[in-house]
Amino acid sequence: MSKKPDTYVGIHKDINGGMTTIGKLIRDAWVFGLLNEEETCEGWTLPRIDALLQQVNAEWDKYGCLVSNLPPELFERHQHIHGDAMKKAMAAGWSGEIETGDED
């Protein structure tokens, strides 16, 4: 049995082209300006990532957790950041089936 790593590998080294829960969290933090887009969170510990999650959730709460409720500038950032990430992940072989496979 392999031991889980103590730190995060970083969004650019994450599985599925960064299309993971932590990857989404980091991209949302970029959208809200909580992190600069050069911050990959490589080497971060789970408590530090959890603290970021709390900050991101507080931001989403302001908008009812809906992308459609974001003000125009944040909506555009969200579309750009998450759209680019999806294109890169798909080019690397990610299809999204893991996330949508049980929606039949």
C-alpha positions in Angstrom: 0.0 0.0 0.0 1.5 3.3 -1.0 1.5 6.3 1.3 -0.3 9.5 0.3 2.1 12.3 -0.3 2.3 15.0 2.4 2.2 17.8 -0.1 0.4 18.7 -3.3 2.2 18.1 -6.6 1.1 21.3 -8.2 -1.7 22.0 -10.7 0.5 21.5 -13.7 1.7 18.1 -12.5 -1.7 17.0 -11.2 -3.5 14.0 -12.9 -6.0 14.6 -15.7 -4.4 17.8 -16.7 -5.3 19.4 -13.3 -9.0 18.5 -13.7 -9.3 17.5 -10.1 -11.0 18.9 -7.1 -7.8 20.7 -6.0 -7.1 21.9 -9.5 -10.6 23.4 -9.7 -10.1 25.0 -6.3 -6.8 26.6 -7.5 -8.4 27.9 -10.7 -11.3 29.4 -8.7 -8.7 31.0 -6.4 -7.1 32.5 -9.6 -10.6 33.8 -10.7 -11.2 35.5 -7.4 -7.7 36.9 -7.2 -6.9 35.0 -4.0 -3.8 33.6 -5.8 -1.9 34.9 -8.8 -2.1 32.7 -11.9 1.6 31.7 -11.5 0.9 30.1 -8.2 0.6 26.3 -8.8 0.4 25.4 -5.1 3.2 22.8 -5.6 4.5 21.7 -2.2 1.4 23.0 -0.3 0.2 20.9 2.6 -3.4 19.7 3.0 -4.2 22.2 5.8 -2.9 25.1 3.6 -5.1 23.8 0.7 -8.1 23.5 3.1 -7.6 27.1 4.2 -7.7 28.2 0.6 -10.9 26.2 0.1 -12.5 28.2 3.0 -11.5 31.4 1.3 -12.8 30.3 -2.1 -16.0 29.1 -0.6 -16.5 32.5 1.1 -16.1 34.1 -2.3 -18.6 31.7 -4.0 -21.1 32.3 -1.3 -21.2 36.0 -2.3 -22.6 34.9 -5.7 -24.9 32.0 -4.6 -22.3 29.5 -5.8 -23.4 30.2 -9.4 -21.1 31.2 -12.3 -24.1 33.0 -13.8 -24.2 35.3 -10.8 -20.6 36.5 -11.1 -20.1 40.1 -12.1 -19.0 40.5 -15.7 -15.3 40.8 -15.0 -15.2 37.7 -12.8 -17.4 35.8 -15.2 -15.0 36.6 -18.0 -12.0 35.5 -15.9 -13.8 32.3 -15.0 -14.6 31.5 -18.6 -11.1 32.2 -19.7 -9.3 30.3 -16.8 -11.5 27.3 -16.7 -12.0 27.2 -20.5 -8.2 27.2 -21.2 -7.7 24.5 -18.6 -10.3 22.3 -20.2 -8.7 22.7 -23.6 -5.3 21.8 -22.3 -6.6 18.8 -20.3 -8.5 17.5 -23.4 -5.4 17.9 -25.5 -3.6 15.8 -22.9 -6.3 13.1 -23.1 -8.8 14.1 -20.4 -12.4 13.6 -21.6 -14.5 14.4 -18.5 -16.0 11.0 -18.5 -15.0 10.3 -14.9 -16.9 13.4 -13.8 -20.0 12.8 -15.9 -20.0 9.0 -16.2 -22.8 8.5 -13.7 -25.2 11.0 -15.2 -26.9 8.6 -17.6 
